[in-house]
Amino acid sequence: MSDFTIHEVSNKNELIAFIKFPTKLYKGVSEYVPPILSFELSTLSKQKNPAFDHCEARYWVVKRKNEIVGRIAGILLNVEAEEKKHIRFGWVDFIDDYEVSKLLFDAVITWAKDKQLEKIHGPLGFTDLDFEGALVEGFDQIATQATIYNFPYYLDHYKQLGFTKACDWLEYRFNLPSQIDKRLQRTANLVAKRSGFEAKTFKKSKDILKYTNQVFDILNEAYGHLYGYYPLSQRQIDYFTKMYFGFVKKEFVSIIVDQNDEVAAFALSLPSLSTAFQKAKGWLYPFGFIPVLRAMNNNDIVDMFLIGTRPKFQKQGASALLFQQLNQAYVNQKVKRVFTGPMLEENLNVINLWSDYIKQEGSATLRRRCYIKAI
């Protein structure tokens, strides 16, 4: 008789235990960054996350006696299920036991079959802004506040369970020169003169909010063809605006506009909160906010969170102004190292933006994978 049993999460206390399980699993692992509990509760709560306007989600844990040894989320996006007959999995973690991982995936697959779906893929979230992509290269690199860390043995489990590659994302980490590249400066000046683009400056962080709807419009327009991306609704845009733009550091945000104040390109970067989140141990209060505030105000590492160019402006040089403004801000703020966000490996328009940086000594490459399986 098996030592393991599977249970569906049915109340808030069980959901909290679901969220906290990885903190125990990765105890002592210096590369793991625990999420903030309140953020995770909001994301996974039907009452708070507007993604539930057009999706369903169920959560399971595997227990040995009364101890959780694995977890998984099943996510059914209505449009994806209708158009592609796919179901998603995410928030997946487990001990190195194939019986545990099989129980988890079988739970999602059973639900998918009940819904007449044909394939399961992930790790993915409700949106492209959630945790996605199993780490397959770069296990010696610390995670960011927005990316997954998992043990190398996960790869063996995916293979054993019959999953194959659906797509890969790449991340780059590199040291930043202490001075602005003169070629970039000249190119940015030339683009500004010829195109009429302007790099906005802000007196207060809240002044950025004027442009957030346009920023998300660009995401919907520029990312719409990418794997797993579905346009965000206005309620989701409002939700993510409050979540991310409510505490940005204005110096690390670049907004490029044309003569009509239409956003041509944008980049949102944040001081790295990885070490701060590790110190907070999942709790902002009563004391976890202290290392977070310190990291926001005194940090030499930056995470590039979002970047995009409106398609009609992609060949007009807006990215040169974007990088020039960010580079100047990073030099002024004494930033020494930059972590890019995950980029689909075939998204060369974005990857090529970093080509000059990732050739430098001290750079690192991480690879994340979305897996897929016919059911």
Long-range contacts (C-beta under 8 A, 24 or more apart in sequence): 2-99, 3-64, 3-65, 4-62, 4-63, 4-64, 4-69, 4-97, 4-99, 4-100, 4-103, 5-62, 5-63, 6-60, 6-61, 6-62, 6-63, 6-103, 6-104, 6-107, 7-60, 7-61, 7-62, 7-63, 8-58, 8-59, 8-60, 8-107, 9-58, 9-59, 9-60, 9-61, 12-41, 14-61, 15-41, 15-44, 15-45, 15-59, 16-41, 17-61, 17-68, 18-44, 18-59, 18-61, 18-68, 18-71, 18-91, 19-44, 19-282, 20-282, 21-61, 21-68, 21-70, 21-71, 21-93, 22-71, 22-93, 23-281, 23-282, 24-68, 25-93, 25-95, 26-149, 26-151, 29-149, 30-142, 31-139, 31-140, 31-141, 31-142, 31-143, 31-149, 32-143, 32-149, 32-278, 33-142, 33-143, 33-144, 33-145, 33-149, 33-274, 33-277, 33-278, 34-277, 34-278, 34-280, 34-281, 34-282, 35-145, 35-277, 35-282, 36-277, 36-280, 36-282, 36-283, 36-284, 36-288, 37-282, 37-283, 38-284, 39-243, 42-243, 43-125, 43-126, 43-130, 44-73, 44-91, 49-126, 49-239, 50-233, 50-235, 50-236, 50-238, 50-239, 51-126, 51-127, 51-236, 53-233, 53-235, 54-78, 54-79, 54-233, 55-126, 57-126, 58-108, 58-111, 59-91, 60-104, 60-107, 60-108, 62-94, 62-100, 62-103, 62-104, 69-94, 69-95, 69-97, 69-100, 70-94, 70-95, 70-100, 70-101, 70-103, 70-104, 71-104, 72-104, 72-105, 72-107, 72-108, 74-107, 74-108, 74-111, 74-112, 75-122, 75-124, 75-125, 75-126, 76-111, 76-112, 76-115, 76-117, 77-126, 77-230, 79-230, 80-230, 81-115, 81-117, 84-119, 85-116, 85-117, 85-118, 85-119, 86-117, 86-118, 86-119, 86-120, 86-121, 87-111, 87-112, 87-115, 87-117, 87-119, 87-120, 87-121, 88-120, 88-121, 88-122, 88-124, 88-125, 89-120, 89-121, 89-122, 89-123, 89-124, 90-122, 90-123, 90-124, 90-125, 90-130, 90-131, 90-132, 91-123, 91-131, 92-122, 92-123, 93-150, 94-154, 94-157, 96-151, 96-153, 96-157, 98-157, 98-160, 98-161, 101-157, 101-160, 101-161, 102-161, 105-161, 109-375, 112-375, 113-375, 117-375, 118-374, 118-375, 119-372, 119-373, 119-374, 119-375, 120-372, 120-373, 120-375, 121-166, 121-228, 121-370, 121-371, 121-372, 121-373, 122-370, 122-371, 123-148, 123-370, 123-371, 124-228, 124-370, 127-230, 127-232, 127-236, 128-219, 128-223, 128-226, 128-228, 128-229, 129-240, 129-306, 132-169, 132-228, 132-342, 132-368, 132-370, 133-168, 133-169, 133-342, 133-368, 133-369, 133-370, 134-158, 134-368, 134-369, 134-370, 134-371, 135-366, 135-367, 135-368, 136-168, 136-367, 136-368, 136-369, 137-365, 137-366, 137-367, 138-171, 138-364, 138-365, 138-366, 138-367, 141-173, 141-364, 141-366, 142-274, 142-275, 143-274, 144-272, 144-273, 144-274, 144-303, 144-339, 144-341, 145-270, 145-272, 145-273, 145-274, 145-277, 145-303, 146-303, 146-305, 146-341, 147-171, 147-341, 147-342, 147-368, 148-368, 158-371, 161-373, 162-373, 163-371, 163-372, 163-373, 164-371, 164-372, 164-373, 165-369, 165-370, 165-371, 165-372, 166-227, 166-369, 166-370, 166-371, 166-372, 167-227, 167-228, 167-344, 167-345, 167-346, 167-369, 167-370, 168-344, 168-345, 168-367, 168-368, 168-369, 168-370, 169-342, 169-343, 169-344, 169-345, 169-367, 169-368, 169-369, 169-370, 170-342, 170-343, 170-344, 170-345, 170-351, 170-365, 170-366, 170-367, 170-368, 171-339, 171-340, 171-341, 171-342, 171-343, 171-365, 171-366, 171-367, 171-368, 172-339, 172-340, 172-354, 172-357, 172-358, 172-363, 172-364, 172-365, 172-366, 173-337, 173-338, 173-339, 173-340, 173-363, 173-364, 173-365, 173-366, 174-337, 174-338, 174-354, 174-357, 174-358, 174-360, 174-362, 174-363, 174-364, 175-336, 175-337, 175-360, 175-361, 175-362, 175-363, 176-327, 176-330, 176-331, 176-335, 176-336, 176-337, 176-338, 176-357, 178-331, 179-331, 180-324, 180-327, 180-328, 180-331, 181-327, 181-356, 184-320, 184-323, 184-324, 184-327, 185-324, 187-317, 187-320, 187-324, 188-320, 188-321, 188-323, 188-324, 188-325, 190-317, 191-316, 191-317, 191-318, 191-320, 191-321, 192-321, 194-317, 195-258, 195-316, 195-317, 195-318, 196-258, 196-259, 197-256, 197-257, 197-258, 197-264, 197-316, 197-317, 197-318, 197-321, 198-256, 198-257, 198-258, 199-254, 199-255, 199-256, 199-321, 199-322, 199-324, 199-325, 200-254, 200-255, 200-256, 200-257, 202-250, 202-253, 204-250, 205-245, 205-247, 205-248, 205-249, 205-250, 205-253, 207-250, 208-245, 208-248, 208-250, 208-253, 208-255, 209-241, 209-245, 211-255, 211-257, 211-263, 211-266, 212-237, 212-241, 212-245, 213-237, 213-241, 214-262, 214-263, 214-266, 215-255, 215-263, 215-266, 215-268, 215-306, 215-308, 216-240, 216-241, 217-263, 218-263, 218-265, 218-266, 218-308, 218-309, 218-310, 219-306, 219-308, 221-310, 221-311, 222-308, 222-309, 222-310, 222-311, 223-308, 226-344, 226-347, 227-344, 227-370, 228-370, 244-268, 244-305, 247-296, 249-296, 251-329, 251-332, 251-333, 252-302, 252-326, 252-329, 252-330, 252-333, 254-321, 254-322, 254-325, 254-326, 254-329, 256-318, 256-321, 256-322, 256-325, 258-313, 262-310, 263-310, 264-309, 264-310, 264-313, 264-316, 264-318, 265-307, 265-308, 265-309, 265-310, 265-313, 265-318, 265-319, 265-321, 265-322, 266-306, 266-307, 266-308, 266-322, 267-304, 267-306, 267-307, 267-308, 267-322, 267-326, 268-304, 268-305, 268-306, 268-307, 269-302, 269-303, 269-304, 269-305, 269-326, 269-338, 270-296, 270-302, 270-303, 270-305, 271-295, 271-296, 271-297, 271-299, 271-301, 271-302, 271-303, 272-299, 272-301, 272-302, 272-303, 272-339, 273-303, 274-301, 274-303, 299-335, 300-334, 300-335, 300-336, 300-337, 301-335, 301-336, 301-337, 301-338, 301-339, 302-330, 302-335, 302-337, 302-338, 302-339, 303-339, 303-341, 304-338, 304-339, 304-340, 304-341, 305-341, 306-341, 307-341, 307-350, 307-353, 309-349, 314-349, 319-353, 323-353, 342-368
